[in-house]
Structures are given as C-alpha cells and as structure tokens.
C-alpha cells in the first residue's frame, strides 16, 4: 500500500492531473484493492501539493459509494458493460440491471457535488459474444449519460478494435447527439492497435484518453484483456503531434521503471523500454 501511495505521488509529480486512485469494490472479489481505506488517507495532501490533481475512485454500488464518500472522494466512476455475458460475469447482473443499480449511485453522488464517470466495457468485441453491434454500444452509452454520468469512457476491453471501427462508433455517438467533449476512449493493446485507435479518436474530436502508467493492467473477469495502452507510449505520440500534455516524460518513464522493479517484471511499455536510463 505504501508503494501504491508513492506511485500515485510520483505520477502526480510527473505532471499527470487525473489518476484513478483505487476502487471500493468488495475485497472478496478483487483482493488487490482491499487496502482502499488505508490508501485514501495517504493521498489527502496531494491535490494541494499539485493543483488541479483529480483522484477519482471506482465504485460498484451504493455500498461502495458509502465507503468512497466516507473517505472524502471528490469524483467517482461506475463500470457498466455493453454485453450481457460480461455484465453477468463482472457484476452478476444483466446489463440493464447493472444500469439500474448505478442510478441511485449517480444520483446520490451528484446530490453532494461528486461527479460520476461512466465506463462502458466490451464496446468493440466480447470474448464470449464476439463482435458487439454498434447500436447496442450507443444504446448503453446514452443510457449511462442519461443517468447523470458527466463523461462516458468507451472501452475496448479485449483490444480487438481497429481505427475504422473506432471512427464508425464515434460517428454513431455523434449522430445520437452525444458531443465528443463527453466521450473518452480506453484502449487495450492486445493486437498492437491502441495507439492507432487513439489517433483515430483524436481525429474524431475526442480529447480524453485513458492510459496506464507502464502499460500495467488487465481484467480479472476477462482473461483476454491484456495490458492497457501505456501512458508513456501515448505521451510520446502526443508530443510528436505537437500536443501539449503537461507531462514530464522523463519523470514518467522513471516512475514506471521504478514500478516495474517493485513488481519484479519488465514494463510492457515500448517507450519505457526504449527510454529508461536514456535522456528524453
């Protein structure tokens, strides 16, 4: 847990201003996150030290919201599915039932001034159901926004999307009246398409991209969900495009190399592999 707190502090020091801190899921289901109550107090001073720093937390239900609010969370996120099978496996509910479970969470959070982000998983493909129809994704995405979520993050949970599919899905959301300012993208690099997909999203007008420092991550309920898009790889591309991120890439690479040492395995990030120990 001390390592987690230092990791978040290092990411903030490197210039990242939104770091999802933890999840208030029941420890029985994700033991790696059982220390959420211990971690949150260690982060209390970071927003003052780094103005503009946001530390959202994931909550699965009202009980999770109670725990998050007790620890003074200022932003939360809920995690829905665009497919029935993954909703059953991840939340033990139908996709529609999960949305209804989130309704009081979003409403209660909003009533105390805490915004909610909505994650929507399996937006392009599902390991059990195969390709996911665009209309189905748009339907669930719009319903999340109608619940009161301030932002919708579209997840390619198993990393099967290609740039053409990304563009088509975003166009469908635009046609449904959803502005790109309310859309974020969340890509996994299973087939090496995460950066290409991100570029397609940027060209469509999306400006919020989820990424994972060092390319860490996956999903315990979808074994084919390999590592997320590495933040370092994303920043390298954005800087190459002339986009200002406010991120110190040298410090970020150093942080992910440090975390790789803590985990005892090399970082899957290509930028970390290329730049660790070298000038940036």
N, C-alpha and C positions, 0 to 999 in steps of 0.2 A: 504494500500500500504506500510506503514511503517512496518507492520507485515510481508509482503512478503519479503521486503528487509532484515529484521532481520533473517527471516527463511533461506534465501539463505546464509547469512553470517554465521549463525550457522552451516549449513550443510558443508560449506567450512572449518570451524574451526574443524569440526569433522573428516576431512580427505577426504571427497568426492572431487574429482577433475574434475568431469563433472556434472554440474547442469543445466538442461534446465530452463532458467530464465523466459521466458514468450512467448507469441505468438502475432504476429502482425496481427491477424485476425480482421475483421471489428467488432467494439464493438456491432453493431446491432445483430450479430449472437451469440457472446459469451460475454455478458456484464461483466462477471467476469474478463475478460482480457482487459477491457477498459483503464486500467491505465498503459499500457506498456510504453508509452512515459514518464510517471512520474517515473516509476520504474528504467529504464535503467540507468539514471544518478546517481542513488544512489548506483549502483554496480560498478562504474568506477574504484575504487581503489582496488577492491578485487583481481584481478589477480596479482597485485604487492604484495599484502599482503600474498597471498597464491600462490606461484609459481607453474605453471602448471595447474592452475584452468581454465577450459573451461566453457563458459556460452553461449551455443547455444540458438537460438530462432527459433520458428516455424514461417514460412511464408506461406500463402495460395496462393499467386500470385505475380505478379510484383509490384503491389501497396504495398503489404506487404513487399516485398524486399526493395523498396524505403524507407519505414519507418525504417526498420531494419538497413540499411546502414547509414541512417541519424543519427542513434544513435550508430554508430560505432560497430555494431555486427561483431564479428570475425568468427562466424560459424552460419549456418542456417540449417533448416530441412524443408522438404516438406512432405505432408501427402497424400498418394495415397491409393486406395482400390483395393483388388483383386476381388471384386464382383461389378456387375453393380448396384444393388439396393442401396448398401451403398454409392457408388460414387454419385449416384443421390441425396440421402438424405443429404450427408455431403458436397458435392461440387456443386450440381446442374448441373452435367455433367456426361457423360458416363465415364467409367474407362479410355478408350482410350483418350477421350478429355481432361481428367484431366492430363494425362501424357504429352500431347502436351502443355497444359497450363504451366506445370513446365519446359519445355525445355528452354525458354528464361530466366527463373529464375535461373536455374542451370548454364547456360552459362554466364550470366552477373555476377553472384556471383563468378564463377571461374575466370573470367577475372580480377577481383580485388583481387584475392587471398583468397576468402572466400569459404571454403569447404562446401558442402551440404550433409546432411544425408538424406536418403530416408526411410520414414516409409511406410510400407505396411500393411494395416489393413485387418481383416477378412481372415487370412491365413489358418484357420482350419475350421471355421464354421461361418455362417451368419444367423441372426435371421429370415430373410425373405427367403433366398435361401437354407438354410440347409448346409450340408457338402460341402466344397469347393474342387474341384478336384486339386490334387497336380500339374498337368501340367499347370493349369491355374495360380496358385500361382507363379510357377517358371517362366512362361512367363512374367508376370507383373514385377516380381522381377528383372529379367535380363534386361528388358527394362528400369527400373529405373536406374540400374547401367550403362547401355549404354548411358543414358542421361548425365552421368557425376557424379552421386552421388558417394561419396567416401565410403559410408557404407550403408548397407541395413538392416533395423530392421524389423524382421518378427513378426507381432502382432497377438496374439490370443485374439482378441478384446472382445469376449464374454466368454472366459475362458473355452472352451469345449475340448481343446486338451488333449491328453494323451501322455505319454512318447514314446510309439511305433509310434504314428503319427509324433511326433517331429523328431525322428530319421529318419523316412522314408522321410520326407520333406527335411531335411538337406542332406540326401544321394542324393536326386534328384537334389538339387542345386550343390552338388559336381560333379555329373555326367554331369551337364550342364557347368562345367568348372569354377564355382564360388568358390574361396578359402574361407575357413571358417574364415579367417582373415578379410574378408569384410562383414561378417554376424554378426548381433546382434539378440537377442531374446527379446521379450516383452510379458510377460505373465500376464494374469488376473487370479485371484484365485477363480472364481465363483464356481467351483466344487472341490476346495481344491487341485488342481493338479499343481499349479505354481512352487513349489519347485521341485517336481518330474520331471516336464518338463525341468526345468533349469538344473538339474543334467544330464538328457539325452542329452541336448545340449552341456554341458561341455564335456561329454564323446565323443561327435562327433567332438570336436575340437573348439567349439565356446568359445570365452573368453570375449565377451562383452554382458552384461545382463542389460536390463533396469529395474529399480525398482522405487518405490515411497516411500518416507520417510513416515513412519507411515501407509503405505497401503492406502493412500489417492488416490482419482481419480475415473475415470469412463468416460463416453462419453455422452454428451447431445443428440447425434443423434442415439445412440443405447442403449436403457434403460437397456438392459440385460448385458451391460458392467460394471460389478461391479468392486470393487477396484483392483488396480494393485498389483502385488507382492510387499510386504513390504520390503523396503531396509534392515531393521533390521533382518527380518527373513532370507533374503539372506545372510547377513554378518555372522550371527550366523552359518549357514550351511557351508559357505566357510571357516570360521575359524576352524570349526570342521573337515574339509577336509585337513587342513594344508595349505590352500591357503592364502597368504599374500594379504591383501586388502589396507593397509594403513589407514584403518578407525578405529577410536576410538569408539567402540560400546557403551561404557558408555555415551559418549557425544552425540552420535546419538540418543540413546534411550531418553536421557534427552531432546533433541531438539524436538523429536516427541511427547513426553508427554507434553511439553510446547505448541506445536501447537494444540494438542487435547484440551487443556484448552482454547486457543484462539477461537477455533471453538465451544466449548461447547458440545463436544461429545467425547466419548472414542475412542482411536485408535483401529482400527481393527487388527493391527499387533499383532500376538501372542507373539513375542519376547518383544515388548513394554509392553504388559500386564504382562508378566512374570518377566521382569527385572526392570521396573520402580520403583525407590525407593530402589532397592537392589544392592549390589555390582555385578559388571560384571567381 
